[in-house]
Amino acid sequence: MTRHSFIAFGLILFTVSGALGKKESAVPSALNKQKQLALVRVNVTGQSYDYFRPWQKKAPVSKRALGAVLSKGRVLVTADLVANQNYVELERAESGEKTAATVEVIDHEANLALLQPVEKTFLDGITPLEIASDTVVGDRLAAWQLEPTGALLATEGLVTTVQMMPYPIDVGEFLTFRISIPMQYRENSYTVPLVKKNKLAGLLLRYDSRSQLLDAIPAPVITHFLKDAESQNYRGFPSAGFSFFPTRDPALREFAGEKAKNAGGVYVTNVEPGTPATKAGLQIGDIVTAVANNEIDQNGNYVDPLYGKIEFTNLLTAHAYAGDVIPTLMRVMLSPCALSVTASLCS
Amino acid sequence: MDPDYKAPWNAGGLERGVGAGFVISGNRIMTNAHVVANSRYVTVERDGDPNKYPAKVQFIANDCDLAVITVSAPDFFKNMLPLKLGEIPALESTVSAYGYPIGGERMSVTTGIVSRIDFQLYTHSSVDQHLAIQISAQINPGNSGGPVMQDGKVAGVAFQGYSGDVAQGVAYMIPTPVIKRFLQDISNGHYDEYPDLAITYAKLQNPAQRRFLGLKDDDRGVLVSSVVAAGPSDGILYPGDVLMAIDGHPIASDANVELEGERAQFEEVVERKFKGDSVKMDILRNKRPLTVELKLYKPWPYSVQGHSYDVRPRYVLYGGLLFQPLNLDMLEAYRTADLRVRHFFEYFVLDQLYLQHPDVIVLANILPDPINTYLSPYRGGIVDEVNGKKIRTLDELASAFAESPERLVIRMIGDGPPLVLNRSQIEAARERIKMRYNVLKEQNLEEQPASKGTEQANKT
C-alpha cells in the first residue's frame, strides 16, 4: 500500500559552484590594503531583567565588540551582543569617532542583528563587505579583529567542518562552520567577522580557547537573514513542524512498509498541529524521502553540492523562506489517498 | 553480596563488612539492618574470645535500620548479661558509644553529649523518616549497630553520620522508642514494617486560607492536600479535609501535637502504631465536623523510592534488550539522568503514577548484537504498550514476549518511534547473546529472598 506522492513546489535556489580549488591566503596582502577597513567598533550597554525580582533590571553591563559594515549603511553583529540593550553606539576604528545606532532587525534564533547609525553619513568612505557564499571545508578564512590603534589584526584558520549545530538559544540546529584557529585575545573581540578574500564568510558564534575551535554563523545563514530583513516584516527561519527518526533499523523500516533495503527516508514520529506539515497531510508513521528535490538518506541527510552530507533541516532553515512551498516526497503508509497539498512554511 | 543491577543475572559482588552489636534479652543480638542486609554469611565475635560464631539474621527492619541476629552455639551467651533499654536521654547529658570503628580486635569507646532530638531520614532505606538523636560522640564505620550507653542502660544504637567533609561532630543514634517498637513488632514472629497515613498536607497558618475553610483563629488544623490511593486513607480522607485531632490529640496549625508533654509532628502518633492498628481522626469536611477511623498499613508504592535489600533484581532480557522495573537501586546503578525516567521516579507516589504503571519498565541497557545494533536510541525509554496492549507490569511484558505473533511493536511513552522486533530473528539470536554475555538466566520476575537456600549453610 505504499504510494509515492508529491507535495508541490516552490523553489529556493542558491547554488554556487564551489570547488576546493587552489588555496589562496585568506589574509589580505599588503597590496590589497584597505583604505577604510569595513569594520567598526560597537559599544553596547544593556540591562537584563532580574528573574528573582522581575519588576527590576540588573545593573547595566557594557560590552565592546566589532561589527561588519555591509552595503546600505548597515552593520552586522550577533543578536546576543545587542540583546537587552539600552544603548548602542558605533565607533570608527581609525578615527574613534562615535555615533548612536539603532537595532533595525534582530533574530535571536539565528543569532544575527542589523544596526544602523543614527547619523547617516557616519559610514561614508567605507567599502562595504560583500558576502562570500562559496566557503567549503578546507578553505582558509581570516578572523578580523582590531588592535587598540584601530589597525587590523588578522588570524588565519582552516574550515574543518560544515554541519548543523545548536545555536545559543537552542531551538533546533542551524548550519555552522567549525574553524581551527589560534585566536588572539583582544579587548573588544565580541562579534568577529570571518573573511575570505575580503568577503564576509561568517561571523563568530563561539570560541573554545583550549581546543582552538571556533564556530561561525555561515554565509548562507547570514544571506537568508539579510534577504528576509529587506522585506517589510521580518519573518525569520521557517520550520515544517514535524519530528523524525532515522530508518536505519531494518525492523522499523519493514514495519513502516518500506521494502527496499537501501531506500532512504526518515520516519515521522510527531506532527505538530497547525503547522505546514499537518496542512500537507503528513502523519505519524510516514517516511519522508525527499525534501526540496533532494533525496534524504536513512539518517536524514541530503547531499549538499557545497558541503556534502548535511541534515535535511538545512533545506528548510537556510534555503527556504517563510511562505515558500517546499516539495516533499514521502511514502505514505497510513492513508492511501494521493497527497497533492502544498506545504507553506511558517516561521 | 550486593546485587548487580546492571547485570542482574549475576550473583553480585562479594563484600565483607564489620559492625557492632549488643546482647539483649532472649539470647539475641541487636545490630543495624545495614550491617547484615544482603548478607550471605554472618559471624559474631565476643570481646576476649578467639572464636568466630556463625550467626543467623532472625529479623531485619530495613525501614528503621535495625536487625536481630541469633547464635546457635549454646555457650556463646554464657556469662553474658543482656543490656537493658533506657529512655530518651536529656539534651546535653553525656553518652558513650561502643563499637569497632574502622575494624580492629579491641572495643573502642567514645563519649559525647546529646545534641538534638528530631526526625531524620534513615539513609539505609533512603525513604523512611523516624525519630533520631544527634550526639557529639565520634561515630565511624564499624560503630554501626553498637550501643550508645547512659547510666548502664542503652540510650540508642549508633547508626549514621556524615563524612568528614560535610559536617563534623554530628553523629546519629536510633533512640529507644524506635528500638522498642521494633522489638514489639517482631514479638509475633514477623516484622510488619511502619504503617503510614500516605497523605500529604499543608500547614494552615495563613489567615485568609483559614477563613476560606471556615476555621476559627485558634491555630488548629492542617489541610489534606493529597491522598495516596494505595494507602490506608484512601476513601476515608479526601483532599480539602482539615485534620483537627488524631486519636484525641489536637493538631496545631503547624502540624504538631503534644505527646507526653513534648511537642512532636502529628505523624509521631502513627509512628508508634503497628500494621492493623486503627487511628481515629477528627476532621472538618465542607466546614462540618466528622470523626473517621482508618486501619493502618504500609502502602507499597513507597518501596520503589527506597533501597531494597535481600531481594533479587527483577528483569526481562529479550533480544539483548534488558528491561527492568524502575526503583532507587536500578536508578543509582545506571546513574540515569533522563528527565522522563527521573519524573516517573520522583512523582511515582505523589502523582499516583503507579496506578497506570505499577512497574515502570525501562529499557535499561542493550547487549549489542547484529539484531539490535540500530536500537541504541531507544535506550532509557519506558514501555507503554506491546502490539496495542498496555503493559502495566514486568510479568505482562514477559507474557507479551512469550506470545506468538511474529512482529512485536513496542510503543514507548512519548513521541518516539515504535521499537519493532521480529520474533524469528530474536529466537535465532537468543543462544548467541546468552553465550556472548554469559547470561545465566533471561528473566527474573520474582523478588524471592536472595538468602533463601543459604540458611542451611549458616546453621553449621
Interface residues (C-beta under 8 A of the other chain):
Chain A: S243 F245 P246 R248 D249 P250 A251 L252 E254 F255 Y267 T269 N270
Chain B: Y374 L375 P377 R407 V409 D415 G416 P417 P418 L419 V420 L421 N422 Q425
